């Protein structure tokens, strides 16, 4: 069975899953997606990132279009697109993977709030890993301390 084609509407917060991350933008039409990213071929260096307008195929880069249905927009679609378009060409406080990325930009356009679920999820995962590693280190230290105590008694 072929999956149904996702059809975006003006002002939708859209994304494409790139495997390790999702790339976000604001859909205007098939020839206009506004997103925060570097030029093609310069993706490695975030200093090249700025808010730009591209076609949907260029935004997707052979990926699959998805719409973020978890965002509760506080602006009508035309206003979301206007907010995005007014920043084209700028770097909106400089790109930063943790504090100012493409998801922050798209979320801000729709809600006036800088938020990234990917960053929040990453922080939760990193925190969980840190707690697990700390607990494992404490258990290991306790085992080694007990072994030294037991060896001293023999």
N, CA and C atoms as a LAMMPS dump frame, in Angstrom:
ITEM: TIMESTEP
0
ITEM: NUMBER OF ATOMS
462
ITEM: BOX BOUNDS ff ff ff
-5.0000000000000000e+02 5.0000000000000000e+02
-5.0000000000000000e+02 5.0000000000000000e+02
-5.0000000000000000e+02 5.0000000000000000e+02
ITEM: ATOMS id mol type element x y z
1 1 1 N 0.839 -1.181 0
2 1 2 C 0 0 0
3 1 3 C 0.887 1.249 0
4 2 1 N 0.608 2.181 -0.882
5 2 2 C 1.37 3.416 -0.995
6 2 3 C 0.845 4.409 0.035
7 3 1 N 1.758 5.004 0.857
8 3 2 C 1.283 5.968 1.848
9 3 3 C 0.682 7.192 1.168
10 4 1 N -0.325 7.776 1.783
11 4 2 C -0.968 8.969 1.233
12 4 3 C 0.03 10.12 1.202
13 5 1 N -0.06 10.93 0.166
14 5 2 C 0.815 12.089 0.03
15 5 3 C 0.395 13.133 1.056
16 6 1 N 1.353 13.646 1.803
17 6 2 C 1.08 14.692 2.775
18 6 3 C 0.924 16.007 2.023
19 7 1 N -0.127 16.714 2.309
20 7 2 C -0.376 17.999 1.658
21 7 3 C -0.336 19.081 2.73
22 8 1 N 0.631 19.962 2.581
23 8 2 C 0.777 21.059 3.536
24 8 3 C -0.075 22.248 3.094
25 9 1 N -0.425 23.067 4.082
26 9 2 C -1.174 24.293 3.821
27 9 3 C -0.322 25.487 4.235
28 10 1 N -0.63 26.628 3.649
29 10 2 C 0.074 27.877 3.976
30 10 3 C 0.138 28.052 5.486
31 11 1 N 1.341 28.316 5.996
32 11 2 C 1.528 28.571 7.418
33 11 3 C 1.81 27.336 8.255
34 12 1 N 1.76 26.151 7.643
35 12 2 C 2.071 24.93 8.398
36 12 3 C 3.549 24.901 8.786
37 13 1 N 3.816 24.413 9.994
38 13 2 C 5.187 24.117 10.404
39 13 3 C 5.474 22.721 9.871
40 14 1 N 6.429 22.648 8.961
41 14 2 C 6.744 21.371 8.321
42 14 3 C 8.148 20.935 8.711
43 15 1 N 8.427 19.654 8.495
44 15 2 C 9.78 19.163 8.73
45 15 3 C 10.056 17.978 7.842
46 16 1 N 11.331 17.675 7.724
47 16 2 C 11.792 16.488 7.026
48 16 3 C 12.737 15.774 7.982
49 17 1 N 12.544 14.473 8.128
50 17 2 C 13.378 13.697 9.041
51 17 3 C 14.682 13.344 8.332
52 18 1 N 15.798 13.795 8.88
53 18 2 C 17.111 13.541 8.289
54 18 3 C 17.855 12.404 9.009
55 19 1 N 17.158 11.653 9.828
56 19 2 C 17.788 10.541 10.543
57 19 3 C 18.157 10.949 11.954
58 20 1 N 19.25 11.667 12.105
59 20 2 C 19.689 12.106 13.435
60 20 3 C 18.933 13.334 13.931
61 21 1 N 18.308 14.044 13.018
62 21 2 C 17.584 15.256 13.401
63 21 3 C 16.46 15.497 12.401
64 22 1 N 15.575 16.42 12.749
65 22 2 C 14.51 16.864 11.855
66 22 3 C 14.813 18.302 11.464
67 23 1 N 14.624 18.614 10.18
68 23 2 C 14.839 19.978 9.699
69 23 3 C 13.473 20.634 9.499
70 24 1 N 13.282 21.808 10.118
71 24 2 C 11.989 22.484 10.158
72 24 3 C 11.937 23.713 9.269
73 25 1 N 10.729 24.044 8.845
74 25 2 C 10.493 25.255 8.078
75 25 3 C 9.021 25.633 8.12
76 26 1 N 8.717 26.751 7.467
77 26 2 C 7.347 27.236 7.348
78 26 3 C 6.93 27.098 5.887
79 27 1 N 5.835 26.385 5.664
80 27 2 C 5.339 26.162 4.315
81 27 3 C 4.51 27.361 3.868
82 28 1 N 4.849 27.894 2.686
83 28 2 C 4.048 28.94 2.059
84 28 3 C 3.309 28.341 0.861
85 29 1 N 4.081 27.707 -0.023
86 29 2 C 3.533 26.955 -1.151
87 29 3 C 4.667 26.077 -1.689
88 30 1 N 4.417 25.333 -2.745
89 30 2 C 5.449 24.407 -3.228
90 30 3 C 6.716 25.104 -3.723
91 31 1 N 6.626 26.393 -4.007
92 31 2 C 7.826 27.122 -4.446
93 31 3 C 8.367 28.029 -3.346
94 32 1 N 7.797 27.938 -2.151
95 32 2 C 8.229 28.819 -1.071
96 32 3 C 8.118 28.153 0.299
97 33 1 N 9.268 27.719 0.793
98 33 2 C 9.39 27.236 2.17
99 33 3 C 10.449 28.108 2.815
100 34 1 N 10.141 28.659 3.978
101 34 2 C 11.083 29.533 4.676
102 34 3 C 11.684 28.735 5.824
103 35 1 N 13.009 28.675 5.85
104 35 2 C 13.683 27.881 6.879
105 35 3 C 15.044 28.47 7.199
106 36 1 N 15.595 28.043 8.329
107 36 2 C 16.874 28.532 8.855
108 36 3 C 17.918 27.466 8.569
109 37 1 N 18.789 27.736 7.594
110 37 2 C 19.799 26.737 7.252
111 37 3 C 20.918 27.379 6.447
112 38 1 N 22.04 26.68 6.353
113 38 2 C 23.126 27.157 5.492
114 38 3 C 22.803 26.859 4.024
115 39 1 N 23.556 27.474 3.14
116 39 2 C 23.423 27.164 1.723
117 39 3 C 23.824 25.724 1.475
118 40 1 N 23.291 25.147 0.413
119 40 2 C 23.636 23.786 0.019
120 40 3 C 25.154 23.692 -0.173
121 41 1 N 25.745 22.643 0.388
122 41 2 C 27.183 22.442 0.291
123 41 3 C 27.955 23.087 1.437
124 42 1 N 27.286 23.91 2.233
125 42 2 C 27.942 24.577 3.36
126 42 3 C 27.301 24.169 4.686
127 43 1 N 26.578 23.031 4.686
128 43 2 C 25.833 22.609 5.872
129 43 3 C 26.707 22.343 7.088
130 44 1 N 27.964 22.018 6.876
131 44 2 C 28.851 21.673 7.989
132 44 3 C 29.099 22.861 8.915
133 45 1 N 29.134 24.062 8.354
134 45 2 C 29.49 25.233 9.142
135 45 3 C 28.241 26.055 9.465
136 46 1 N 27.775 26.056 10.722
137 46 2 C 26.564 26.792 11.078
138 46 3 C 26.712 28.305 10.929
139 47 1 N 27.956 28.804 10.808
140 47 2 C 28.135 30.241 10.608
141 47 3 C 27.536 30.693 9.282
142 48 1 N 27.316 29.744 8.36
143 48 2 C 26.729 30.068 7.059
144 48 3 C 25.204 30.045 7.095
145 49 1 N 24.602 29.771 8.236
146 49 2 C 23.142 29.643 8.316
147 49 3 C 22.47 31.011 8.329
148 50 1 N 21.372 31.078 7.609
149 50 2 C 20.525 32.255 7.624
150 50 3 C 19.117 31.817 7.245
151 51 1 N 18.168 32.696 7.438
152 51 2 C 16.789 32.378 7.093
153 51 3 C 16.631 32.629 5.607
154 52 1 N 16.174 31.585 4.923
155 52 2 C 16.083 31.68 3.473
156 52 3 C 14.801 31.054 2.969
157 53 1 N 14.485 31.399 1.742
158 53 2 C 13.294 30.889 1.083
159 53 3 C 13.734 29.994 -0.065
160 54 1 N 13.242 28.757 -0.068
161 54 2 C 13.583 27.812 -1.125
162 54 3 C 12.315 27.11 -1.591
163 55 1 N 12.451 26.304 -2.612
164 55 2 C 11.32 25.499 -3.071
165 55 3 C 11.143 24.308 -2.134
166 56 1 N 9.985 23.694 -2.175
167 56 2 C 9.727 22.514 -1.358
168 56 3 C 10.7 21.38 -1.684
169 57 1 N 10.956 21.061 -2.974
170 57 2 C 11.915 19.99 -3.269
171 57 3 C 13.315 20.285 -2.723
172 58 1 N 13.749 21.547 -2.776
173 58 2 C 15.072 21.872 -2.231
174 58 3 C 15.083 21.711 -0.711
175 59 1 N 14.007 22.098 -0.058
176 59 2 C 13.897 21.932 1.39
177 59 3 C 13.936 20.446 1.759
178 60 1 N 13.197 19.632 1.023
179 60 2 C 13.091 18.208 1.338
180 60 3 C 14.343 17.411 0.996
181 61 1 N 15.08 17.812 -0.03
182 61 2 C 16.279 17.078 -0.469
183 61 3 C 15.998 15.579 -0.541
184 62 1 N 14.968 15.183 -1.233
185 62 2 C 14.568 13.786 -1.419
186 62 3 C 14.001 13.143 -0.152
187 63 1 N 13.799 13.916 0.9
188 63 2 C 13.164 13.383 2.104
189 63 3 C 11.648 13.461 1.979
190 64 1 N 10.96 13.069 3.016
191 64 2 C 9.5 13.024 3.01
192 64 3 C 8.934 14.172 3.833
193 65 1 N 8.011 14.904 3.26
194 65 2 C 7.348 16.018 3.923
195 65 3 C 6.508 15.518 5.095
196 66 1 N 6.667 16.182 6.249
197 66 2 C 5.818 15.901 7.405
198 66 3 C 5.371 17.227 7.991
199 67 1 N 4.21 17.226 8.591
200 67 2 C 3.658 18.428 9.219
201 67 3 C 3.685 18.225 10.723
202 68 1 N 4.183 19.222 11.453
203 68 2 C 4.215 19.128 12.914
204 68 3 C 2.831 19.49 13.441
205 69 1 N 2.076 18.484 13.779
206 69 2 C 0.701 18.679 14.252
207 69 3 C 0.645 18.938 15.76
208 70 1 N 1.801 18.949 16.427
209 70 2 C 1.813 19.168 17.874
210 70 3 C 1.879 20.647 18.231
211 71 1 N 2.15 21.486 17.251
212 71 2 C 2.27 22.921 17.52
213 71 3 C 0.89 23.565 17.454
214 72 1 N 0.552 24.317 18.491
215 72 2 C -0.707 25.065 18.519
216 72 3 C -0.405 26.504 18.128
217 73 1 N -0.589 26.804 16.859
218 73 2 C -0.291 28.146 16.356
219 73 3 C -1.183 29.177 17.021
220 74 1 N -0.612 30.318 17.345
221 74 2 C -1.396 31.414 17.913
222 74 3 C -1.672 32.488 16.86
223 75 1 N -1.085 32.323 15.684
224 75 2 C -1.287 33.272 14.596
225 75 3 C -2.001 32.575 13.44
226 76 1 N -2.755 33.347 12.65
227 76 2 C -3.352 32.76 11.444
228 76 3 C -2.261 32.448 10.411
229 77 1 N -2.544 31.558 9.469
230 77 2 C -1.529 31.148 8.49
231 77 3 C -0.819 32.297 7.769
232 78 1 N -1.569 33.311 7.327
233 78 2 C -0.949 34.441 6.614
234 78 3 C 0.069 35.155 7.497
235 79 1 N -0.248 35.293 8.781
236 79 2 C 0.666 35.973 9.709
237 79 3 C 1.907 35.127 9.966
238 80 1 N 1.743 33.82 10.067
239 80 2 C 2.894 32.928 10.262
240 80 3 C 3.858 33.085 9.092
241 81 1 N 3.319 33.071 7.886
242 81 2 C 4.163 33.224 6.69
243 81 3 C 4.782 34.614 6.662
244 82 1 N 4.007 35.657 7.001
245 82 2 C 4.546 37.026 7.022
246 82 3 C 5.711 37.133 7.998
247 83 1 N 5.564 36.547 9.185
248 83 2 C 6.638 36.59 10.186
249 83 3 C 7.889 35.908 9.647
250 84 1 N 7.705 34.78 8.968
251 84 2 C 8.843 34.056 8.403
252 84 3 C 9.494 34.862 7.284
253 85 1 N 8.678 35.373 6.367
254 85 2 C 9.222 36.101 5.213
255 85 3 C 9.949 37.384 5.609
256 86 1 N 9.488 38.029 6.682
257 86 2 C 10.132 39.295 7.067
258 86 3 C 11.559 39.069 7.578
259 87 1 N 11.915 37.827 7.879
260 87 2 C 13.265 37.535 8.375
261 87 3 C 14.181 36.914 7.311
262 88 1 N 13.663 36.702 6.098
263 88 2 C 14.489 36.119 5.04
264 88 3 C 15.72 36.989 4.811
265 89 1 N 16.875 36.337 4.774
266 89 2 C 18.148 37.032 4.588
267 89 3 C 18.868 37.339 5.885
268 90 1 N 18.154 37.246 7.007
269 90 2 C 18.798 37.517 8.302
270 90 3 C 19.267 36.21 8.926
271 91 1 N 20.058 36.331 9.98
272 91 2 C 20.451 35.121 10.703
273 91 3 C 19.794 35.077 12.079
274 92 1 N 18.803 35.863 12.314
275 92 2 C 17.976 35.882 13.536
276 92 3 C 18.76 35.484 14.785
277 93 1 N 19.561 36.383 15.253
278 93 2 C 20.368 36.186 16.468
279 93 3 C 21.388 35.065 16.319
280 94 1 N 21.843 34.795 15.155
281 94 2 C 22.876 33.792 14.877
282 94 3 C 22.43 32.374 15.208
283 95 1 N 22.69 31.493 14.284
284 95 2 C 22.326 30.089 14.433
285 95 3 C 23.086 29.463 15.603
286 96 1 N 22.381 28.672 16.389
287 96 2 C 22.984 27.932 17.484
288 96 3 C 22.189 26.631 17.624
289 97 1 N 22.874 25.51 17.536
290 97 2 C 22.216 24.206 17.555
291 97 3 C 21.307 24.021 18.773
292 98 1 N 21.713 24.541 19.925
293 98 2 C 20.956 24.338 21.165
294 98 3 C 19.927 25.44 21.412
295 99 1 N 20.274 26.69 21.109
296 99 2 C 19.427 27.809 21.507
297 99 3 C 18.712 28.538 20.371
298 100 1 N 19.109 28.304 19.123
299 100 2 C 18.508 29.056 18.019
300 100 3 C 18.686 28.298 16.707
301 101 1 N 17.898 27.253 16.519
302 101 2 C 18.029 26.441 15.304
303 101 3 C 16.763 26.557 14.445
304 102 1 N 16.669 25.733 13.414
305 102 2 C 15.538 25.802 12.483
306 102 3 C 14.204 25.526 13.18
307 103 1 N 14.2 24.632 14.152
308 103 2 C 12.953 24.337 14.863
309 103 3 C 12.542 25.51 15.736
310 104 1 N 13.508 26.151 16.409
311 104 2 C 13.195 27.355 17.186
312 104 3 C 12.541 28.402 16.274
313 105 1 N 13.142 28.623 15.097
314 105 2 C 12.627 29.625 14.156
315 105 3 C 11.187 29.299 13.742
316 106 1 N 10.942 28.077 13.292
317 106 2 C 9.608 27.702 12.816
318 106 3 C 8.579 27.789 13.944
319 107 1 N 8.967 27.341 15.119
320 107 2 C 8.065 27.393 16.279
321 107 3 C 7.745 28.841 16.629
322 108 1 N 8.756 29.713 16.586
323 108 2 C 8.551 31.139 16.88
324 108 3 C 7.58 31.765 15.881
325 109 1 N 7.728 31.431 14.603
326 109 2 C 6.841 32.003 13.583
327 109 3 C 5.381 31.693 13.891
328 110 1 N 5.107 30.508 14.391
329 110 2 C 3.735 30.072 14.638
330 110 3 C 3.214 30.432 16.023
331 111 1 N 4.123 30.565 17.008
332 111 2 C 3.659 30.712 18.393
333 111 3 C 4.238 31.91 19.144
334 112 1 N 5.241 32.563 18.581
335 112 2 C 5.97 33.659 19.238
336 112 3 C 6.824 33.153 20.404
337 113 1 N 7.113 31.853 20.411
338 113 2 C 7.904 31.236 21.468
339 113 3 C 9.064 30.47 20.831
340 114 1 N 10.282 30.713 21.306
341 114 2 C 11.446 29.972 20.806
342 114 3 C 11.515 28.646 21.54
343 115 1 N 11.22 27.556 20.823
344 115 2 C 11.18 26.248 21.459
345 115 3 C 11.655 25.192 20.467
346 116 1 N 12.346 24.174 20.983
347 116 2 C 12.776 23.049 20.151
348 116 3 C 12.568 21.756 20.93
349 117 1 N 11.627 20.944 20.477
350 117 2 C 11.384 19.649 21.137
351 117 3 C 12.6 18.744 21.003
352 118 1 N 13.316 18.882 19.882
353 118 2 C 14.512 18.048 19.687
354 118 3 C 15.559 18.358 20.748
355 119 1 N 15.747 19.64 21.046
356 119 2 C 16.727 20.03 22.064
357 119 3 C 16.266 19.569 23.436
358 120 1 N 14.967 19.739 23.729
359 120 2 C 14.438 19.302 25.024
360 120 3 C 14.602 17.789 25.163
361 121 1 N 14.249 17.034 24.115
362 121 2 C 14.394 15.573 24.139
363 121 3 C 15.849 15.175 24.308
364 122 1 N 16.728 15.864 23.59
365 122 2 C 18.164 15.583 23.703
366 122 3 C 18.678 15.842 25.102
367 123 1 N 18.192 16.908 25.724
368 123 2 C 18.617 17.222 27.092
369 123 3 C 18.138 16.156 28.062
370 124 1 N 16.911 15.676 27.88
371 124 2 C 16.374 14.613 28.745
372 124 3 C 17.202 13.343 28.58
373 125 1 N 17.507 12.998 27.333
374 125 2 C 18.309 11.797 27.075
375 125 3 C 19.701 11.96 27.68
376 126 1 N 20.32 13.128 27.453
377 126 2 C 21.663 13.361 28.002
378 126 3 C 21.635 13.3 29.529
379 127 1 N 20.592 13.879 30.126
380 127 2 C 20.472 13.828 31.583
381 127 3 C 20.301 12.409 32.091
382 128 1 N 19.502 11.622 31.385
383 128 2 C 19.299 10.218 31.766
384 128 3 C 20.6 9.427 31.672
385 129 1 N 21.352 9.678 30.609
386 129 2 C 22.64 9 30.444
387 129 3 C 23.589 9.406 31.57
388 130 1 N 23.617 10.695 31.884
389 130 2 C 24.51 11.171 32.951
390 130 3 C 24.147 10.533 34.289
391 131 1 N 22.862 10.433 34.583
392 131 2 C 22.424 9.805 35.838
393 131 3 C 22.809 8.332 35.85
394 132 1 N 22.609 7.638 34.741
395 132 2 C 22.947 6.217 34.641
396 132 3 C 24.44 5.993 34.826
397 133 1 N 25.249 6.814 34.163
398 133 2 C 26.708 6.684 34.266
399 133 3 C 27.155 6.974 35.693
400 134 1 N 26.584 8.004 36.305
401 134 2 C 26.948 8.348 37.69
402 134 3 C 26.575 7.209 38.635
403 135 1 N 25.375 6.657 38.466
404 135 2 C 24.943 5.544 39.324
405 135 3 C 25.856 4.339 39.138
406 136 1 N 26.219 4.026 37.896
407 136 2 C 27.106 2.888 37.625
408 136 3 C 28.475 3.121 38.257
409 137 1 N 28.973 4.348 38.175
410 137 2 C 30.273 4.661 38.773
411 137 3 C 30.225 4.505 40.293
412 138 1 N 29.124 4.953 40.906
413 138 2 C 28.994 4.819 42.366
414 138 3 C 28.899 3.355 42.787
415 139 1 N 28.16 2.561 42.021
416 139 2 C 28.053 1.127 42.327
417 139 3 C 29.414 0.459 42.201
418 140 1 N 30.135 0.767 41.135
419 140 2 C 31.472 0.203 40.927
420 140 3 C 32.414 0.613 42.053
421 141 1 N 32.361 1.889 42.43
422 141 2 C 33.217 2.363 43.526
423 141 3 C 32.872 1.617 44.815
424 142 1 N 31.594 1.442 45.081
425 142 2 C 31.149 0.731 46.281
426 142 3 C 31.645 -0.719 46.257
427 143 1 N 31.537 -1.366 45.108
428 143 2 C 32.02 -2.753 44.983
429 143 3 C 33.523 -2.835 45.218
430 144 1 N 34.267 -1.906 44.648
431 144 2 C 35.721 -1.905 44.823
432 144 3 C 36.106 -1.61 46.271
433 145 1 N 35.386 -0.674 46.896
434 145 2 C 35.655 -0.375 48.304
435 145 3 C 35.38 -1.599 49.176
436 146 1 N 34.284 -2.3 48.907
437 146 2 C 33.95 -3.504 49.67
438 146 3 C 34.981 -4.6 49.443
439 147 1 N 35.482 -4.716 48.225
440 147 2 C 36.483 -5.73 47.925
441 147 3 C 37.758 -5.444 48.711
442 148 1 N 38.148 -4.151 48.756
443 148 2 C 39.354 -3.797 49.52
444 148 3 C 39.15 -4.093 51
445 149 1 N 37.951 -3.793 51.523
446 149 2 C 37.67 -4.076 52.932
447 149 3 C 37.723 -5.571 53.206
448 150 1 N 37.152 -6.371 52.33
449 150 2 C 37.142 -7.834 52.495
450 150 3 C 38.536 -8.399 52.399
451 151 1 N 39.374 -7.87 51.498
452 151 2 C 40.751 -8.364 51.377
453 151 3 C 41.568 -8.032 52.626
454 152 1 N 41.251 -6.888 53.246
455 152 2 C 41.987 -6.514 54.46
456 152 3 C 41.649 -7.404 55.628
457 153 1 N 40.438 -7.987 55.623
458 153 2 C 40.015 -8.839 56.72
459 153 3 C 40.6 -10.252 56.617
460 154 1 N 40.954 -10.659 55.451
461 154 2 C 41.424 -12.039 55.282
462 154 3 C 42.823 -12.216 55.7
